[in-house]
Amino acid sequence: MASGAGCERPVLAAGAFRQKGTFGRFGGASRDIRCSCNHLGAPLIDKLELLLALAKERHFGRAAEACGVTQPTMSTSLKQLEEILGVMLVQRGSRFQGFTPEGERTLDWARRIVGDARAMRQEINSLKEKLSGEIRIAAIPTVLGMVASLTTPFRARYPDVRFRIVSCTSSDVLGLLENLEVDAGLTYIENEPIGNVRTIPLYNESYRLLTSPDGMFGDRKQVTWTEVGQVPLCLLTPDMQNRRIIDRALRSVGAEATPTLTSNSLLVLYTHVKTGRWASVMPAKLAETLGLADAVRSIPIVDPVVDYSIGMVIPQRDPMTPLIAALVQIAREVAPKLQ
């Protein structure tokens, strides 16, 4: 828009953003976009929220639906954002084709601006009333058994806070965190690149062979990775970092995993192991949490001893929101008990 130009007419009627998806979670049930020249007000935030939704869905229709607006409304708002910034952000065609280089850079800023706006609202609300709201945590499957070690003491201290826990791969944890779809993640913090996040170490994950007492090596006090390589195993799928850790440990001794069953669900693996007819490799802490039946032994794996750091990851943002600051405090208090 040229300098000195007048404001646009309203492009969205009041209440056009229904209380649904991202908008309903962080804004009111009724909003309007007044004019695109108000660069620092809520209208710009709304447009950036739409841009983030498009980055997540990679589809105009699904992004509009997730935000509770029509597709024409979304297209108009994104075009207004392009006019504000004076650059093309989206490669348009009959369907979504990606972002321009300027669009990718704008996404980086959108994540910062929207994240800070949400943090501001949360902090101001916390000054008016006691800590409340929802904390969204993404966790890799192997740490799900210890999530209650964090959420239970947190809720005892802050009973008005709710939790939403989702299970996903380590790469998805980081993606959800970057796109502001979760507030914190529980994942490996040293094994593979984790990007620009703040980490809070919790415990080291070591590994056990789970097998029946009468299975191969079932009578042993410990086994080597070489011996584990001789056992037909049921394991997580290769997209899981835990599986990649196991594969690397076996390759380090010249062995290869020979899974007879793979799944992205630890519950599937555990129920098979529990029959006494299957074997698997699982983290020691998870094995403890599962409360193994008499039909299953948990045998330490040595030569070499393999362990990896598990921790909490949060956005690299100061100040932290009151909810995340409280979660970090609980994590630091709980960590010594998890060792």
C-alpha positions in Angstrom: 0.0 0.0 0.0 1.4 3.4 -0.9 2.3 5.8 1.9 -0.7 8.1 2.7 -3.2 5.7 1.1 -6.5 5.3 3.0 -7.5 2.2 4.9 -9.2 -0.6 3.1 -12.8 -1.5 3.8 -13.4 -4.2 6.3 -12.8 -7.6 4.6 -14.2 -9.8 7.3 -17.4 -9.2 9.2 -17.4 -9.4 13.0 -17.6 -13.0 14.1 -16.1 -14.3 10.9 -13.5 -16.2 12.8 -15.4 -18.8 14.6 -14.1 -20.3 17.9 -12.4 -23.2 16.2 -8.8 -24.4 15.7 -6.0 -21.9 16.3 -8.2 -18.9 16.3 -10.7 -20.2 18.8 -7.8 -21.3 21.1 -6.0 -18.0 21.3 -8.5 -15.4 20.3 -12.1 -14.5 21.0 -15.1 -16.0 19.4 -15.7 -12.8 17.4 -13.1 -10.8 15.5 -12.8 -8.6 12.5 -10.0 -7.5 10.3 -10.4 -3.7 10.1 -7.7 -2.5 7.8 -4.4 -3.8 6.5 -2.6 -0.5 7.4 -2.9 -1.5 11.1 0.4 -3.4 10.9 0.8 -4.0 14.6 -2.7 -4.8 15.6 -4.7 -8.0 15.8 -5.5 -8.0 12.1 -1.8 -8.7 11.2 -1.7 -11.4 13.9 -4.8 -13.0 12.2 -3.1 -13.0 8.8 0.0 -14.5 10.2 -2.1 -17.2 11.9 -3.5 -18.0 8.5 0.0 -18.2 7.0 1.0 -20.7 9.7 -2.0 -22.8 9.1 -1.2 -23.0 5.4 2.4 -24.0 6.3 1.0 -26.8 8.4 -1.7 -28.1 6.0 0.0 -27.4 2.7 -3.5 -27.0 1.2 -5.7 -23.9 1.0 -9.0 -25.6 1.7 -7.8 -27.6 4.7 -6.0 -24.5 6.2 -9.1 -22.4 5.8 -11.2 -25.1 7.5 -8.7 -25.5 10.3 -9.0 -21.8 11.0 -12.8 -21.6 10.7 -12.9 -19.3 7.7 -13.9 -19.7 4.1 -11.2 -20.3 1.4 -12.0 -17.0 -0.3 -11.6 -15.2 3.0 -8.2 -16.9 3.5 -7.0 -16.0 0.0 -8.0 -12.4 0.5 -6.3 -12.2 3.8 -3.1 -13.7 2.5 -3.1 -11.3 -0.5 -3.5 -8.4 2.0 -0.5 -9.7 3.9 1.5 -9.7 0.7 0.4 -6.1 0.0 1.5 -5.1 3.5 4.9 -6.6 3.0 5.3 -5.8 -0.7 6.3 -9.3 -1.7 4.8 -12.5 -3.0 4.6 -15.1 -0.2 2.8 -18.0 -1.8 3.4 -19.7 -5.1 -0.1 -19.9 -6.5 -1.6 -22.3 -9.0 -4.7 -24.5 -9.1 -3.4 -25.9 -5.8 -0.8 -25.0 -3.2 2.7 -25.1 -4.7 4.8 -23.9 -1.8 6.2 -20.6 -0.5 8.5 -18.2 -2.1 11.9 -17.5 -0.4 10.3 -14.3 1.0 7.4 -16.5 2.2 9.7 -18.9 4.0 11.4 -16.0 5.8 8.0 -14.5 6.7 7.1 -17.8 8.2 10.1 -17.6 10.5 8.9 -14.2 11.7 5.3 -15.3 11.9 6.2 -18.0 14.3 8.0 -15.5 16.5 5.3 -12.9 16.4 2.4 -15.2 16.9 4.3 -17.1 19.6 5.1 -13.8 21.4 1.5 -12.6 21.1 0.2 -15.8 22.6 2.7 -15.6 25.4 1.7 -12.0 26.1 -2.0 -12.9 26.4 -1.2 -15.8 28.7 1.1 -13.8 30.9 -1.4 -10.9 31.2 -4.2 -13.4 32.0 -2.0 -15.0 34.7 -1.7 -11.7 36.4 -5.5 -11.4 36.7 -6.1 -14.9 37.9 -4.4 -18.1 39.0 -2.4 -20.2 36.5 -4.8 -22.0 34.1 -5.1 -23.1 30.5 -3.8 -26.1 28.5 -0.3 -27.4 28.0 0.2 -29.3 24.8 3.1 -31.8 24.9 4.4 -34.0 22.0 6.3 -37.0 23.2 8.2 -39.9 21.5 6.7 -43.3 22.3 9.5 -44.5 24.5 9.0 -41.7 27.0 5.2 -41.9 27.3 5.5 -44.1 30.4 7.2 -41.3 32.4 4.9 -38.4 31.3 2.9 -38.8 34.4 6.0 -38.1 36.4 5.7 -34.5 35.1 2.0 -34.0 34.8 1.0 -35.4 38.2 3.1 -33.1 40.4 2.3 -30.2 38.0 -1.4 -30.6 38.4 -1.1 -31.0 42.2 0.5 -27.6 42.3 -1.7 -26.0 39.5 -5.1 -27.8 39.5 -6.7 -25.6 36.9 -4.2 -26.5 34.2 -5.1 -29.1 31.6 -2.8 -31.3 29.5 -3.0 -32.6 25.9 -0.4 -35.3 25.2 0.3 -36.6 21.6 2.7 -39.4 20.6 4.9 -38.9 17.5 8.4 -39.4 16.1 11.3 -37.2 17.3 11.3 -35.3 14.0 7.5 -34.6 14.4 8.1 -33.4 17.9 10.4 -30.7 16.6 8.1 -29.8 13.7 5.1 -29.4 16.0 7.1 -27.3 18.3 8.4 -25.1 15.5 4.9 -24.5 14.1 3.5 -23.6 17.5 1.2 -26.6 17.5 2.6 -27.8 20.9 4.1 -26.0 23.8 6.8 -28.5 24.7 8.3 -31.8 23.6 9.8 -34.9 25.2 12.5 -36.5 23.1 16.2 -37.4 22.6 18.3 -34.3 23.1 21.8 -35.4 22.0 21.5 -38.2 19.5 20.4 -36.3 16.3 20.1 -32.6 15.5 17.3 -30.9 17.3 17.5 -27.3 16.0 17.1 -24.1 17.8 15.3 -25.1 21.0 16.0 -24.9 24.7 16.6 -28.3 26.4 16.0 -29.5 30.0 17.7 -32.9 30.6 15.6 -35.4 32.4 17.3 -38.8 32.4 19.5 -41.2 30.4 17.7 -44.0 28.5 19.4 -47.4 28.6 18.2 -50.7 27.0 16.9 -54.1 28.0 16.2 -57.3 26.1 12.6 -58.3 26.9 12.1 -62.0 26.5 10.5 -65.1 28.2 12.4 -67.0 30.8 12.6 -70.0 28.5 13.4 -67.9 25.4 16.8 -67.4 23.8 19.1 -66.0 26.5 16.1 -65.8 28.8 18.1 -67.3 31.7 20.9 -64.7 31.5 21.6 -61.8 33.9 22.9 -59.7 31.0 23.4 -60.1 27.3 25.6 -58.4 24.7 24.4 -56.6 21.6 26.1 -59.4 19.5 23.8 -61.9 21.2 20.8 -59.6 20.8 21.5 -59.7 17.1 20.8 -63.4 17.1 17.3 -63.0 18.6 14.2 -62.7 16.3 12.8 -59.4 17.6 9.7 -57.3 17.4 10.7 -53.6 17.1 9.5 -50.1 16.4 9.4 -49.0 12.7 12.5 -47.5 11.2 11.1 -43.9 11.3 11.4 -44.0 15.1 14.6 -42.7 16.5 14.6 -45.5 19.1 14.7 -48.1 16.3 17.6 -46.2 14.6 19.5 -46.3 18.0 19.0 -50.1 18.2 20.1 -50.6 14.6 23.3 -48.5 15.2 24.1 -50.4 18.4 23.8 -53.7 16.5 25.8 -52.5 13.5 28.6 -51.4 15.9 29.2 -55.0 16.8 28.7 -56.3 13.2 25.1 -57.5 13.8 21.8 -56.6 12.1 18.3 -56.5 13.5 16.0 -59.3 12.2 12.6 -58.1 13.3 9.8 -60.6 12.8 7.3 -57.8 13.5 7.4 -54.0 13.4 5.0 -51.4 14.6 4.9 -47.7 15.5 3.1 -48.7 18.7 4.9 -49.8 21.8 1.6 -51.3 23.1 1.6 -53.6 20.1 5.2 -54.7 20.9 4.5 -55.1 24.6 1.4 -57.2 24.1 3.3 -59.6 21.8 6.2 -59.8 24.3 3.8 -60.4 27.1 2.6 -63.6 25.4 6.1 -65.1 26.2 6.6 -66.0 22.6 8.2 -62.8 21.3 11.3 -60.7 22.3 12.0 -57.1 21.9 14.5 -54.3 22.9 13.0 -51.5 25.0 14.3 -48.7 27.3 14.9 -49.8 30.8 12.6 -47.1 32.3 9.8 -48.1 30.0 10.2 -51.7 31.0 10.0 -50.7 34.7 6.8 -48.6 34.0 5.1 -51.4 32.2 5.2 -53.7 35.2 6.3 -56.8 33.3 4.4 -60.1 33.9 6.1 -63.2 35.2 6.3 -64.4 31.6 8.7 -61.6 30.7 12.3 -60.9 31.8 14.0 -57.5 31.4 17.7 -58.3 30.8 20.4 -55.5 30.7 22.2 -55.2 27.4 26.0 -54.6 27.6 29.2 -54.7 25.5 28.7 -51.9 24.8 26.5 -50.1 27.3 24.3 -47.8 25.3 22.5 -44.8 26.7 21.0 -41.6 25.3 19.8 -38.4 27.0 16.0 -37.8 27.2 14.8 -34.3 27.9 12.2 -31.6 27.5 12.5 -29.2 24.5 10.8 -25.8 24.5 10.9 -22.9 22.1 14.0 -20.6 22.4 12.0 -17.7 23.5 12.3 -15.1 26.3 10.4 -14.6 28.4 8.8 -18.0 28.7 5.0 -18.1 29.1 3.9 -18.6 32.7 2.7 -22.2 31.8 6.0 -23.2 30.3 8.0 -21.5 33.0 6.0 -23.6 35.5 6.5 -26.8 33.5 10.3 -26.2 33.3 10.4 -25.7 37.0 8.6 -29.0 37.7 10.8 -30.8 35.2 14.0 -29.6 37.0 12.5 -30.7 40.3 11.5 -34.1 38.9 14.7 -34.9 36.9 16.9 -36.0 39.9 14.2 -38.6 40.8 14.1 -40.0 37.2 17.8 -41.0 37.2 
